[in-house]
Amino acid sequence: MSTLESINFTRGVPANESFPLEELRDAAIAVLKDRGAAVLQYGPAAGFAPLRDWIAGWQGTQANQILLGNGSLELVEFLCRQVVRPEVGWLPQHLSLHRDGKLVGLAPAYVKGNSEGEFVFDHSWARFCQENLGVPYFPKLVVAVPFTPATGPRLLCADPEDAELHSALARGLGRLIDSAGLSSGHVLFVRDGAAARFEQAGLCRRYGVQYHWRNAGYASFDDFLSRFSAKRRHQIRRERREMAESGIELSALSGDELGSALIDHVYELYKITVDKHFYGRRYLNREFFHEICARMPKQVLVVLAREKGNDKPLGCAFNLVSSRALFGRYWGARQERPFLHFNVCYYAGIEVCIERGLEYFEPGAGGEHKHARGFESTLTHSVHYLRDPRLRAPVERFLSQERTAIVDHLQTEKPLFKIELS
């Protein structure tokens, strides 16, 4: 095991063997000379592309694996201090893969003392261990992004399709679980292709279902609605019209629009929703919301609902934005209003995706009601290593039945959009 390392310039210049300062200087001079205007303008969230390409070539990886940001390491360290802590069940134990002494892959991993904040539910597995086997299920190891049910790469490497590295990670995960005496290892919200490679290496695959919106090149929200039946179009238009008829105004805010007072409101609304449910946990604090908005304001999108004449927000949705997608994370409202949730969390996000040309919108886990509002049923994948064969055998039977049930459900699901007859 190895801790995930980053190069931090805010605490002084690193040693030359860690980062070749002369070569970096030459690269910076070159891109300033050739592309000076572009460098000095606000660029993409991942950083200036030519410099990312140069660093990727030096590191032997791909540019899409490089992120350049202002104070990005401080943000990571802040999140670890405030959110991902052993006290709440997350002990960072990141994994590294080496070939001939060279680092070739990293995986974010955590030793867990509970199953909270994962969104792939294994509580029944834990009860089975305790009640039927008389052995503890915790601690276990998860390879995941904490509190984030979003699909993405879990092995960071030069070639995301490298079957050999995925196989090596699967074997290493098993050896690590066995040697450390952990009950199990779980790789959560992994992409389909990677899940297949882990499965080939002996891990158990699990299906889940989320509802994602995909941009089919829509020119407007009405263009999007045109794909629905007349009945469904009428229903969605009625739900959207309710906001104006109730005197509620919606706005999508980002960047400099995220002032301190607004962020305080976002946190208060987040608490309202968390405290409403018996399973709610206040993982995030006020400082988290202020810090993330200060560090990456362009990647935060807050959809705000206000009643006319009242500056105090009625409700909001807290979203994160990448160059390709919108991710819905939290929402809250001071009062329940008809269709407020649909407008703040779904319809406003769809409008932003259409306006910005974003490819897809993941509004979070659960919620079959999303399907009727334009979000397509989408398989999610996780893979699992279970050390005790007395646990593995019944879990494998369960997962086989669960996969069959999910596939049957998706195959019999009513079509989302109207069928065009030629």
LINJO-V556236 format. One record per residue. D_CENTER is the distance of its C-alpha to the mean C-alpha in whole Angstrom. Layout:
# LINJO-V556236
d_center=D_CENTER
d_center=D_CENTER
This chain:
# LINJO-V556236
d_center=24
d_center=23
d_center=21
d_center=19
d_center=21
d_center=21
d_center=24
d_center=24
d_center=27
d_center=27
d_center=29
d_center=32
d_center=32
d_center=31
d_center=34
d_center=34
d_center=34
d_center=30
d_center=30
d_center=33
d_center=34
d_center=36
d_center=34
d_center=32
d_center=34
d_center=36
d_center=33
d_center=32
d_center=36
d_center=35
d_center=32
d_center=34
d_center=37
d_center=36
d_center=33
d_center=34
d_center=33
d_center=30
d_center=29
d_center=30
d_center=28
d_center=24
d_center=22
d_center=19
d_center=16
d_center=16
d_center=20
d_center=23
d_center=23
d_center=27
d_center=26
d_center=23
d_center=25
d_center=27
d_center=25
d_center=24
d_center=27
d_center=28
d_center=25
d_center=26
d_center=22
d_center=21
d_center=20
d_center=16
d_center=16
d_center=18
d_center=16
d_center=19
d_center=19
d_center=21
d_center=21
d_center=17
d_center=18
d_center=20
d_center=16
d_center=15
d_center=18
d_center=18
d_center=15
d_center=16
d_center=19
d_center=18
d_center=15
d_center=15
d_center=19
d_center=21
d_center=22
d_center=19
d_center=19
d_center=17
d_center=19
d_center=18
d_center=19
d_center=18
d_center=19
d_center=21
d_center=23
d_center=26
d_center=29
d_center=32
d_center=31
d_center=29
d_center=25
d_center=23
d_center=20
d_center=17
d_center=15
d_center=13
d_center=15
d_center=16
d_center=19
d_center=19
d_center=22
d_center=20
d_center=17
d_center=16
d_center=12
d_center=11
d_center=11
d_center=13
d_center=17
d_center=20
d_center=22
d_center=25
d_center=25
d_center=25
d_center=28
d_center=29
d_center=30
d_center=31
d_center=34
d_center=35
d_center=34
d_center=35
d_center=32
d_center=29
d_center=26
d_center=24
d_center=24
d_center=21
d_center=19
d_center=15
d_center=13
d_center=9
d_center=7
d_center=9
d_center=8
d_center=4
d_center=5
d_center=3
d_center=6
d_center=7
d_center=10
d_center=11
d_center=15
d_center=15
d_center=18
d_center=21
d_center=20
d_center=17
d_center=20
d_center=22
d_center=23
d_center=25
d_center=23
d_center=21
d_center=24
d_center=25
d_center=21
d_center=22
d_center=26
d_center=25
d_center=22
d_center=25
d_center=28
d_center=26
d_center=25
d_center=29
d_center=30
d_center=28
d_center=29
d_center=26
d_center=26
d_center=23
d_center=20
d_center=16
d_center=14
d_center=11
d_center=9
d_center=11
d_center=12
d_center=16
d_center=18
d_center=17
d_center=17
d_center=20
d_center=21
d_center=20
d_center=22
d_center=25
d_center=25
d_center=26
d_center=23
d_center=22
d_center=20
d_center=18
d_center=17
d_center=15
d_center=15
d_center=13
d_center=14
d_center=13
d_center=15
d_center=16
d_center=19
d_center=22
d_center=23
d_center=24
d_center=27
d_center=26
d_center=25
d_center=29
d_center=28
d_center=25
d_center=27
d_center=30
d_center=28
d_center=28
d_center=32
d_center=34
d_center=33
d_center=30
d_center=30
d_center=32
d_center=30
d_center=27
d_center=30
d_center=31
d_center=28
d_center=27
d_center=31
d_center=31
d_center=29
d_center=32
d_center=35
d_center=33
d_center=33
d_center=30
d_center=28
d_center=25
d_center=23
d_center=20
d_center=20
d_center=19
d_center=20
d_center=24
d_center=24
d_center=21
d_center=24
d_center=25
d_center=26
d_center=24
d_center=21
d_center=23
d_center=23
d_center=19
d_center=19
d_center=22
d_center=21
d_center=18
d_center=20
d_center=22
d_center=20
d_center=19
d_center=23
d_center=23
d_center=22
d_center=24
d_center=20
d_center=19
d_center=18
d_center=18
d_center=16
d_center=16
d_center=19
d_center=20
d_center=20
d_center=17
d_center=16
d_center=19
d_center=18
d_center=15
d_center=17
d_center=20
d_center=18
d_center=15
d_center=17
d_center=17
d_center=13
d_center=13
d_center=15
d_center=17
d_center=18
d_center=21
d_center=24
d_center=28
d_center=31
d_center=34
d_center=36
d_center=33
d_center=31
d_center=29
d_center=26
d_center=26
d_center=22
d_center=19
d_center=15
d_center=13
d_center=11
d_center=9
d_center=10
d_center=11
d_center=14
d_center=13
d_center=10
d_center=10
d_center=7
d_center=9
d_center=9
d_center=12
d_center=16
d_center=19
d_center=23
d_center=26
d_center=28
d_center=27
d_center=28
d_center=29
d_center=26
d_center=24
d_center=21
d_center=21
d_center=22
d_center=19
d_center=16
d_center=17
d_center=20
d_center=19
d_center=16
d_center=18
d_center=20
d_center=18
d_center=17
d_center=20
d_center=22
d_center=20
d_center=19
d_center=16
d_center=15
d_center=13
d_center=11
d_center=9
d_center=10
d_center=9
d_center=10
d_center=14
d_center=17
d_center=19
d_center=21
d_center=18
d_center=20
d_center=23
d_center=21
d_center=20
d_center=17
d_center=18
d_center=17
d_center=15
d_center=15
d_center=12
d_center=14
d_center=14
d_center=17
d_center=19
d_center=22
d_center=25
d_center=28
d_center=30
d_center=32
d_center=33
d_center=29
d_center=28
d_center=31
d_center=30
d_center=26
d_center=27
d_center=29
d_center=27
d_center=24
d_center=26
d_center=27
d_center=24
d_center=23
d_center=26
d_center=26
d_center=22
d_center=24
d_center=27
d_center=25
d_center=23
d_center=27
d_center=28
d_center=26
d_center=28
d_center=27
d_center=25
d_center=27
d_center=30
d_center=32
d_center=34
d_center=38
d_center=39
